[in-house]
Amino acid sequence: MGPKTFFFSVAACLCFTMLWFIYQARVASRNSQDPLGGISLERYYGVAFLDSVGSNHDENGLLGSMDFVDTEGKQRSIADYIGKKNLLIVFTRGFSGRICPYCTTQTSRLISNYGQFVERDTEVLLVFPGSTDQLPQFKKAGLLVAGEESVPFPILLDRDLQAVEQLQIQAQLAKPSTFILNKKGEVVLSHVGSTPQQRPSIKALLNLLDGMETPSN
């Protein structure tokens, strides 16, 4: 390879590299302004989850001892809720640079129907496996689909996927997983989806809560 050929090859590589970085910067800027990534709301509204679900995963009694961090940096412990509230703990798939339409839809429906969980003395905890830097974008997308101004329940960060690994629900980040604990801390539902769309519907969750026995005092 002659000097001129070598020079032009290097110059071409530098040009392609520069164009790639410019493209990535534009994508990042566009995603920060449009958390849905240009996907129409109709796609989100059309997502259907499971109206009938059962436990299909053994969490090995680990949930009750787990700690997370909320969006304000405060530690939240599952144990703090035991004896006070039923718990609906939802693990999203996390966020790796793209918005998951199933996670966003699930989040929006939990926001819109939160009052029904409150009526059943149940707190919703949404667990986000991933980076704190990407949490605001995920939160904004859920609000946009739900048409709300704020999230009425805690969004928690699973730092370095610690809980995901302990529960053995790893995927690209995590498999969509849903757990219901009664006030005694007993696991009523432990469901892990094998595909992104395999998640309990709001109807299924409310039916399970309605069918729980009330703990005796």
BAKE-165934 format. One record per atom (N, C-alpha, C): residue in three letters; x, y, z. Coordinates in pm, whole numbers, plus 50000, padded with zeros to 5 digits. Layout:
ALAXYZ
...
//
This chain:
MET500864988050000
MET500005000050000
MET500895012450000
GLY500695021149902
GLY501485033249892
GLY501075043549995
PRO501925053750013
PRO501625064250111
PRO500315071350085
LYS500015074149957
LYS498765081049926
LYS497545072449958
THR497645059649922
THR496525050449951
THR496305049350101
PHE497405048250175
PHE497325047250321
PHE496685059850379
PHE497125071450329
PHE496595084250379
PHE495085085150356
PHE494645081750235
PHE493225082750203
PHE492405072550284
SER492975060750312
SER492275050650393
SER492055055750535
VAL493125061650591
VAL493015067050726
VAL492005078550730
ALA492075087250629
ALA491155098550624
ALA489705093950614
ALA489485083350532
ALA488135078050517
ALA487615072350648
CYS488485065050719
CYS488095059250848
CYS487735070250948
LEU488525080850950
LEU488245091851042
LEU486915098651008
CYS486665100250877
CYS485405106350836
CYS484205098050878
PHE484295084850855
PHE483195075950894
PHE482985076051045
THR484115076251120
THR484015076451266
THR483345089351313
MET483715100651253
MET483125113451290
MET481635113751258
LEU481265108551142
LEU479855108251104
LEU479055099451199
TRP479655088451244
TRP478975079251336
TRP478695086251469
PHE479705093551521
PHE479525100651648
PHE478475111651635
ILE478455118551522
ILE477445128851500
ILE476055122851499
TYR475925111351432
TYR474635104451426
TYR474175100151564
GLN475095094351643
GLN474735089851778
GLN474325101551866
ALA475005112951850
ALA474655124751929
ALA473265129751894
ARG472925129351764
ARG471595133651723
ARG470525124151775
VAL470815110951773
VAL469865101151825
VAL469635103551974
ALA470725105752048
ALA470605108052192
ALA469785120552221
SER470045131152142
SER469295143652161
SER467825141652129
ARG467525134452020
ARG466135131951982
ARG465415123552086
ASN466105113352141
ASN465475104652241
ASN465205112152370
SER466095121652405
SER465885129152528
SER464655138152516
GLN464355142652393
GLN463185150952371
GLN461935142652346
ASP462125130852287
ASP461005122052256
ASP461285108252315
PRO460915105952442
PRO461245093252508
PRO460575081252445
LEU459565083452362
LEU458905072152297
LEU459635068152169
GLY460675075652133
GLY461455072052016
GLY460685072751886
GLY459685081551881
GLY458915083051757
GLY457835072651738
ILE457655063651833
ILE456625053351823
ILE455275059451860
SER454255056651782
SER452935062451807
SER452315056951934
LEU451475065151997
LEU450805060852119
LEU449875049152094
GLU449365047851971
GLU448465036651940
GLU449145023351966
ARG450435022651941
ARG451145010151965
ARG451135006552112
TYR451275016852197
TYR451275014352340
TYR449885010352389
TYR448875017352343
TYR447525014452388
TYR447075000652342
GLY447654995552235
GLY447244982652182
GLY447904970652248
VAL448844973052341
VAL449524962052407
VAL448554954752500
ALA448534941552491
ALA447644933352575
ALA448484924352664
PHE448194924652793
PHE448874916052888
PHE447954904452929
LEU448434895953021
LEU447734883653056
LEU446654886153162
ASP445434882053133
ASP444344883553229
ASP444274872053329
SER445054861753304
SER445104850353396
SER446554846053413
VAL447064847153535
VAL448464843653561
VAL448574836053693
GLY449654828853705
GLY449964821853829
GLY451454822453852
SER451874818053968
SER453304818053999
SER454034807753913
ASN455184811753861
ASN455984802753779
ASN457474803653812
HIS457774809953930
HIS459164812253964
HIS459314811954115
ASP460404806254164
ASP460684805754307
ASP461654816854343
GLU461184826554421
GLU462074837554458
GLU462894834154583
ASN462724822154636
ASN463564816754744
ASN463534825454871
GLY462424832454893
GLY462284840255015
GLY463224852155025
LEU463724856854911
LEU464714867654911
LEU464124881654909
LEU462914883054856
LEU462344896354836
LEU462234904454964
GLY461824898155071
GLY461584905255196
GLY462804911955255
SER463984907955213
SER465214913755269
SER465924923155172
MET465284926555062
MET465954934454960
MET465804949454983
ASP466864956754942
ASP466884971254951
ASP467084977254812
PHE466484989054792
PHE466634996254666
PHE466865010954697
VAL467075018854592
VAL467245033254607
VAL466165040154523
ASP465485050354582
ASP464445057154507
ASP465045068554424
THR464195075954355
THR464665086354263
THR465285098254335
GLU465105098954467
GLU465715109654545
GLU466985104954615
GLY467385092554586
GLY468605087254645
GLY468425081254783
LYS467175080054828
LYS466905074454959
LYS466735059254950
GLN467215052355054
GLN467105037855056
GLN465685033655091
ARG465175024055017
ARG463845018355043
ARG464005003455065
SER463504998755177
SER463604984555212
SER462224978055203
ILE462164966355144
ILE460904958955137
ILE460394956055278
ALA461314953555369
ALA460934950055507
ALA460154961355573
ASP460354973755531
ASP459644985155592
ASP458144984555568
TYR457734977355463
TYR456304976655430
TYR455604964555493
ILE456374954655534
ILE455784942355589
ILE455004945655716
GLY453794940455724
GLY452934943055839
GLY452074955455823
LYS452344963355717
LYS451604975755697
LYS450774975655569
LYS451354970555461
LYS450704971055330
LYS450914957855256
ASN449954954755170
ASN450254944855067
ASN451214951554969
LEU451994943654898
LEU452964949254806
LEU452814943254666
LEU452804951954567
LEU452924947854428
LEU454284952754380
ILE455204943654355
ILE456564947154315
ILE456744943154168
VAL456974953154085
VAL457094950853941
VAL458514954153895
PHE459204944353840
PHE460504946553781
PHE460334949053631
THR460784960653585
THR460794963153441
THR462004956153380
ARG462084956453248
ARG463234950653180
ARG464464959453193
GLY464284971553244
GLY465384981053251
GLY465454989153123
PHE466484997353115
PHE466625006152999
PHE468085006152956
SER468325001952832
SER469695000952781
SER469935010652665
GLY469095020852655
GLY469235030452547
GLY468005031052459
ARG467105021552475
ARG465845021352400
ARG464685019852497
ILE463585026252463
ILE462385024952544
ILE461675011952508
CYS461365004052610
CYS460594991752588
CYS459104995352590
PRO458384993452480
PRO456954997152478
PRO456134989452579
TYR456544977152610
TYR455794969352708
TYR456004974952849
CYS457254978652883
CYS457514984353015
CYS456804997653033
THR456855005852928
THR456205018952935
THR454695017652947
THR454125008352871
THR452685006152879
THR452285000953017
GLN453064991453068
GLN452774986153201
GLN452854997253305
THR453865005653296
THR454025016753390
THR452835026253382
SER452415029653260
SER451315039053243
SER450025033553302
ARG449805020553286
ARG448565014653338
ARG448585013653490
LEU449775011553547
LEU449885011653693
LEU449605025653747
ILE450095035953675
ILE449835049753715
ILE448345052753709
SER447735049253597
SER446315052453575
SER445395045153672
ASN445805033353716
ASN444945025153802
ASN445435024553946
TYR446335033353982
TYR446925032854116
TYR445865033654226
GLY444845041654203
GLY443795043054304
GLY443135029954341
GLN443025020854244
GLN442405007854272
GLN443294999254362
PHE444595000954350
PHE445504993654439
PHE445464999554580
VAL445355012854587
VAL445245019354718
VAL443995014554791
GLU442895013054717
GLU441655008154777
GLU441824994154836
ARG442774986754785
ARG443044973154833
ARG444234972854929
ASP444554984654983
ASP445624986055083
ASP446944980355030
THR447234983454905
THR448414977954838
THR449294989154785
GLU450584988254816
GLU451544997754760
GLU452204991654637
VAL452394999954537
VAL453064995654413
VAL454515000454419
LEU455434991354393
LEU456854994754384
LEU457334990754245
LEU457795000454168
LEU458284997854033
LEU459814997754037
VAL460394986354005
VAL461854984754014
VAL462464986053875
PHE463454994553867
PHE464114997753741
PHE465544992553746
PRO465864981453678
PRO467244976753675
PRO468044984653570
GLY469014992253614
GLY469784999953518
GLY470475011853579
SER470815021253493
SER471585032953533
SER470675044253579
THR471105051453682
THR470345062953730
THR470275073953624
ASP471265074353535
ASP471285084653431
ASP470105083253335
GLN469595071053319
GLN468535068653222
GLN467155067953285
LEU467105068553418
LEU465835067453488
LEU464855078653454
PRO465285091353446
PRO464315102053412
PRO463635100053277
GLN464385094953179
GLN463815092853046
GLN462735082053050
PHE462995071353123
PHE462015060553138
PHE460765065753209
LYS460975073453315
LYS459855078953392
LYS459015088253307
LYS459665096653226
LYS458965106153141
LYS458105098853038
ALA458615087752985
ALA457865080152885
ALA456605074252944
GLY456695068853065
GLY455525063153131
GLY454465073653158
LEU454885085653199
LEU453945096453224
LEU453275101153095
LEU454065101452988
LEU453525106152860
LEU452405097052812
VAL452615084052822
VAL451605074552778
VAL450385074952869
ALA450625076652999
ALA449515076653094
ALA448765089853095
GLY449405100353047
GLY448765113453049
GLY448735119653187
GLU449675115653272
GLU449725120753409
GLU450895130453424
GLU450915137453538
GLU451985146953563
GLU453035141553659
SER452705131153733
SER453655125653830
SER453365110853852
VAL454365103953901
VAL454205089753935
VAL453785088854081
PRO452645082754112
PRO452145082854250
PRO452765072254340
PHE453625063854286
PHE454255053254365
PHE455765053854345
PRO456525047454434
PRO457985048154423
PRO458515040854299
ILE459465047454232
ILE460265040854130
ILE461625038354192
LEU462025025954195
LEU463235021954266
LEU464305017154170
LEU465555019754204
LEU466685015454123
LEU467305002954183
ASP467444992854100
ASP468194980754139
ASP469644983054099
ARG470444987254195
ARG471824991054168
ARG472654979054120
ASP473254980854002
ASP474134970653944
ASP473434957153931
LEU472104957453920
LEU471294945453900
LEU471494935154012
GLN471694940054133
GLN471924931054246
GLN470704922054271
ALA469514928254276
ALA468294920454302
ALA467994911154185
VAL468214916054064
VAL467984907753945
VAL468814895053950
GLU470054896253989
GLU470924884553996
GLU470504875154109
GLN470144880854225
GLN469734872354338
GLN468444864754305
LEU467534871454235
LEU466264865154200
LEU466374856254077
GLN467524856954010
GLN467784848953889
GLN466754851953779
ILE466604864953752
ILE465694869153646
ILE466464877153540
GLN467734873553521
GLN468564880653425
GLN468084878153282
ALA468234888553202
ALA468054887453057
ALA469084897052998
GLN468694904952896
GLN469614915352850
GLN469924924652967
LEU468904928253043
LEU469044933953176
LEU468234925253272
ALA466914925153251
ALA466074916853338
ALA464844912153262
LYS464284901053308
LYS463004896353254
LYS461894903953327
PRO460804907053259
PRO459694913953327
PRO459104904853435
SER459114909653557
SER458734901053670
SER457784908353764
THR456824900953816
THR455804906753902
THR455634898254027
PHE455664904854142
PHE455514897854270
PHE454444904854353
ILE453624896954420
ILE452664902254516
ILE452964896054652
LEU453114904554751
LEU453324900154889
LEU452154905154972
ASN451614896355060
ASN450574901055151
ASN451204908155270
LYS450394912755361
LYS450904920655473
LYS451834912755564
LYS451714899655561
LYS452614891155640
LYS453974889455572
GLY454064894055449
GLY455314892055375
GLY455344879155296
GLU454194872155292
GLU454114859655218
GLU453924862555069
VAL454614854954987
VAL454534856954842
VAL453264850454788
VAL452384858654733
VAL451124853854676
VAL451284851354525
LEU452124859454462
LEU452394857754319
LEU453864860054293
SER454454850954215
SER455844852354171
SER455864848454024
HIS455694858453938
HIS455554855753795
HIS456664862653717
VAL457374854753636
VAL458454859753552
VAL458114856853407
GLY458064867253325
GLY457734865453185
GLY458904860053105
SER458634850553019
SER459684845052933
SER459864853352807
THR458874862052779
THR458954871452667
THR458584885352720
PRO458944895952648
PRO458664909552697
PRO457194912352724
GLN456294905952648
GLN454864909052665
GLN454174900252768
GLN454854890652826
GLN454234881652923
GLN454244888153062
ARG453224896053089
ARG453064903053215
ARG451594902653257
PRO451324902753386
PRO449934902953431
PRO449264916053394
SER448014915353353
SER447234927353327
SER446784933353461
ILE446294945553456
ILE445744951953576
ILE444594943453630
LYS443764938353541
LYS442634929853582
LYS443124917653659
ALA444164911053610
ALA444684899153677
ALA445224902553815
LEU445924913853827
LEU446494917753955
LEU445414921054057
LEU444394928554014
LEU443314932054105
LEU442534919754149
ASN442344910354058
ASN441634897854093
ASN442424890054198
LEU443744889654183
LEU444574882454280
LEU444504889254417
LEU444544902454418
LEU444444909654545
LEU443084907654610
ASP442034907554529
ASP440684905454582
ASP440514891354639
GLY441274881954584
GLY441144868054630
GLY442004864654747
MET442834874254794
MET443694871554908
MET442894871255037
GLU443304862555126
GLU442674862155259
GLU443224873555343
THR442354879955418
THR442794890755506
THR443484884955629
PRO444754888755655
PRO445464883455771
PRO444724886655901
SER444684877055991
SER444034879156119
SER444934887356210
ASN444344895456296
ASN445114903856387
ASN445584895556506
//
